[in-house]
Amino acid sequence: MLDQDETTKSELRHRPIAVIGAGFSGTMAAIQLLARLPRRQPVLLCERAERFGGGRAYATGNPDHLLNVRAANMSAYPDRPSHFEDWLSEIAAGGAEAGTGSPAIGHGGDGIWRTPAGTFAARGLYGDYLAGLLTEAMTGGTMPRLHLINDTIIDIVPDGNHLVLIAEGGLRVEVAGAVLAMGNLAPPQEPPSRFRVDPWRPEQYGRLHPDHPVLIIGTGLSMVDAVISLRRHGFSGRIIALSRRGQIPAEHQRADPWPRPDFTAAETRSLTRLLVRIRREVAAAAEAGIGWHGVIDALRPVTDALWLGLPPADKARFLRHLRPFWDTHRHRAAPPVGAAIAGEIEAGSLQVRAGKLVAIEDQAGEARVTYRPRGASELETLAVQLILDVRGVGRVADTTDPLLRNLIDRGLVQAGPFGLGLAVHPDLTVMGTAETPARLWTLGPLLRGTYWECTAVPDIRNQAVDLARSVAAAQ
Ligand SMILES: Cc1cc2nc3c(=O)[nH]c(=O)nc-3n(C[C@H](O)[C@H](O)[C@H](O)COP(=O)(O)OP(=O)(O)OC[C@H]3O[C@@H](n4cnc5c(N)ncnc54)[C@H](O)[C@@H]3O)c2cc1C
């Protein structure tokens, strides 16, 4: 006879595990769960958008939106490093189509750019790759165990030893546990303006007049995307991009490898010492004829260990002062995209300004945007016809996402370090404030703060494996 604990375990095994969000994180969590959960336990993959496997990054149909990571580093599986490159080769042999229309930044037409700095593919192609993996997961095996729910999940309510998942459309499903894979937190849309539209939805840009400028707030990789989207939309006028420091992402270059620095214990415990050492490494690399790119790339495997080792006050200093420098050097644009942006800047059609946004005032046909140029005491005003706000990511405390708000109110989740993501245990279970922890796990950008390198494919693919092991161990 089964004791109560065994009965509970067996009940849980038969209830599905839900994954909320089907971007890269949710897609790979679902695939890795199928490989590790007990044989009869189903997985529900829930996505509010029509397309599964795309997410914010890879659902784009714009053939000029390229991956900003080399194809060689974009395999979905940590144990099969050439999986994406092999898929690309097959696709190239069969004649690929990367999104709608032909690209404007010049290539052979197959969505694959082979450059001296490496191979970069169109992001829409990567979305096709992920969708293919999902189809394989759904059709493989004798018993279908992966089920898709195309709806927004608005709440997760604990009920005894399981959870009830509630979708906007009214669906309620009992699940044994849930994985939160909802991606980046949206930044607050402040100050409000009716000229501000969703940068990721070009259909909202409307008819743009070539003589009136468009403002992009933010100057990172998403600004680069927004410029490309505006040009594909047919806007030929002036674009102004504004951020506090006005720094734009560097471009990938062919970089000889540089050995990973062997940091001393003292260096790993102090941001100042760490910075001095990294500068020394960059200088030594330059003397050897190797650019800084090689040094930054050498840090990648140890970035999280370095982040975890820093005292909280140093992490806060990094966030306040160094983050824009790190982001622009670490997250680089694919060479064709970098060249297109450099060309725009040279031609004056893209003006990058450093300054602090002060106010936006809506007028009859334009928004008047006031900002304080960096280092200046006088304010300046811009009259623009459209505003695309691509400033970084939001914080847990400011989120208006109904699911996260409900989970916070119920004490099932709480903000992690610096409020950038959720608080988690090392096994990726979510830490709430309620007495009984819910069976919730997370991965991807929601880990930001606890970890630093947690938002790109090479990091998330490892997390998906760790998470699946952790969920399986709890069944
Ligand atoms: C524009 C852009 C380009 C990038 N390019 C690269 C790159 O080239 N290489 C790289 O390694 N990384 C890149 N990244 C980093 C990227 O964050 C990760 O690679 C990865 O795509 C993150 O996936 P995710 O699933 O965590 O988040 P997302 O892609 O944001 O997916 C989250 C999904 O959850 C869904 N969702 C949210 N809430 C709910 C809900 N309540 N119910 C149902 N569904 C919900 C959303 O609709 C969305 O589809 C890029 C990021 C961006 C934004």
PDBQT file of the ligand as one rigid body, heavy atoms in Angstrom, charges set to zero:
ROOT
HETATM    1  C1  LIG A 501      15.526  42.355 -29.707  1.00  0.00    +0.000 C 
HETATM    2  C2  LIG A 501      16.352  41.322 -29.026  1.00  0.00    +0.000 A 
HETATM    3  C3  LIG A 501      17.352  40.646 -29.705  1.00  0.00    +0.000 A 
HETATM    4  C4  LIG A 501      18.104  39.671 -29.078  1.00  0.00    +0.000 A 
HETATM    5  N1  LIG A 501      19.056  39.011 -29.787  1.00  0.00    +0.000 NA
HETATM    6  C5  LIG A 501      19.745  38.008 -29.191  1.00  0.00    +0.000 A 
HETATM    7  C6  LIG A 501      20.721  37.244 -29.914  1.00  0.00    +0.000 A 
HETATM    8  O1  LIG A 501      20.980  37.501 -31.070  1.00  0.00    +0.000 OA
HETATM    9  N2  LIG A 501      21.358  36.240 -29.269  1.00  0.00    +0.000 N 
HETATM   10  C7  LIG A 501      21.118  35.963 -27.960  1.00  0.00    +0.000 A 
HETATM   11  O2  LIG A 501      21.723  35.037 -27.424  1.00  0.00    +0.000 OA
HETATM   12  N3  LIG A 501      20.224  36.680 -27.250  1.00  0.00    +0.000 NA
HETATM   13  C8  LIG A 501      19.540  37.681 -27.834  1.00  0.00    +0.000 A 
HETATM   14  N4  LIG A 501      18.626  38.383 -27.127  1.00  0.00    +0.000 N 
HETATM   15  C9  LIG A 501      18.445  38.069 -25.709  1.00  0.00    +0.000 C 
HETATM   16  C10 LIG A 501      17.133  37.327 -25.467  1.00  0.00    +0.000 C 
HETATM   17  O3  LIG A 501      16.619  37.941 -24.298  1.00  0.00    +0.000 OA
HETATM   18  C11 LIG A 501      17.268  35.848 -25.222  1.00  0.00    +0.000 C 
HETATM   19  O4  LIG A 501      18.036  35.248 -26.236  1.00  0.00    +0.000 OA
HETATM   20  C12 LIG A 501      15.948  35.113 -25.209  1.00  0.00    +0.000 C 
HETATM   21  O5  LIG A 501      15.283  35.323 -26.415  1.00  0.00    +0.000 OA
HETATM   22  C13 LIG A 501      15.059  35.472 -24.039  1.00  0.00    +0.000 C 
HETATM   23  O6  LIG A 501      13.932  34.667 -24.175  1.00  0.00    +0.000 OA
HETATM   24  P1  LIG A 501      12.776  34.584 -23.106  1.00  0.00    +0.000 P 
HETATM   25  O7  LIG A 501      11.953  33.431 -23.497  1.00  0.00    +0.000 OA
HETATM   26  O8  LIG A 501      13.334  34.577 -21.736  1.00  0.00    +0.000 OA
HETATM   27  O9  LIG A 501      11.977  35.953 -23.228  1.00  0.00    +0.000 OA
HETATM   28  P2  LIG A 501      11.010  36.453 -24.395  1.00  0.00    +0.000 P 
HETATM   29  O10 LIG A 501      11.612  36.252 -25.718  1.00  0.00    +0.000 OA
HETATM   30  O11 LIG A 501      10.601  37.832 -24.017  1.00  0.00    +0.000 OA
HETATM   31  O12 LIG A 501       9.763  35.479 -24.304  1.00  0.00    +0.000 OA
HETATM   32  C14 LIG A 501       8.826  35.530 -23.262  1.00  0.00    +0.000 C 
HETATM   33  C15 LIG A 501       7.511  35.027 -23.833  1.00  0.00    +0.000 C 
HETATM   34  O13 LIG A 501       6.576  34.927 -22.771  1.00  0.00    +0.000 OA
HETATM   35  C16 LIG A 501       5.300  35.316 -23.250  1.00  0.00    +0.000 C 
HETATM   36  N5  LIG A 501       4.516  35.696 -22.069  1.00  0.00    +0.000 N 
HETATM   37  C17 LIG A 501       4.817  36.650 -21.161  1.00  0.00    +0.000 A 
HETATM   38  N6  LIG A 501       3.887  36.680 -20.191  1.00  0.00    +0.000 NA
HETATM   39  C18 LIG A 501       2.976  35.728 -20.495  1.00  0.00    +0.000 A 
HETATM   40  C19 LIG A 501       1.782  35.277 -19.853  1.00  0.00    +0.000 A 
HETATM   41  N7  LIG A 501       1.343  35.826 -18.721  1.00  0.00    +0.000 N 
HETATM   42  N8  LIG A 501       1.083  34.261 -20.433  1.00  0.00    +0.000 NA
HETATM   43  C20 LIG A 501       1.528  33.690 -21.602  1.00  0.00    +0.000 A 
HETATM   44  N9  LIG A 501       2.647  34.091 -22.242  1.00  0.00    +0.000 NA
HETATM   45  C21 LIG A 501       3.372  35.088 -21.691  1.00  0.00    +0.000 A 
HETATM   46  C22 LIG A 501       5.611  36.466 -24.198  1.00  0.00    +0.000 C 
HETATM   47  O14 LIG A 501       4.566  36.658 -25.115  1.00  0.00    +0.000 OA
HETATM   48  C23 LIG A 501       6.902  35.973 -24.848  1.00  0.00    +0.000 C 
HETATM   49  O15 LIG A 501       6.666  35.262 -26.045  1.00  0.00    +0.000 OA
HETATM   50  C24 LIG A 501      17.865  39.380 -27.732  1.00  0.00    +0.000 A 
HETATM   51  C25 LIG A 501      16.867  40.074 -27.032  1.00  0.00    +0.000 A 
HETATM   52  C26 LIG A 501      16.114  41.025 -27.673  1.00  0.00    +0.000 A 
HETATM   53  C27 LIG A 501      15.030  41.742 -26.902  1.00  0.00    +0.000 C 
ENDROOT
TORSDOF 0
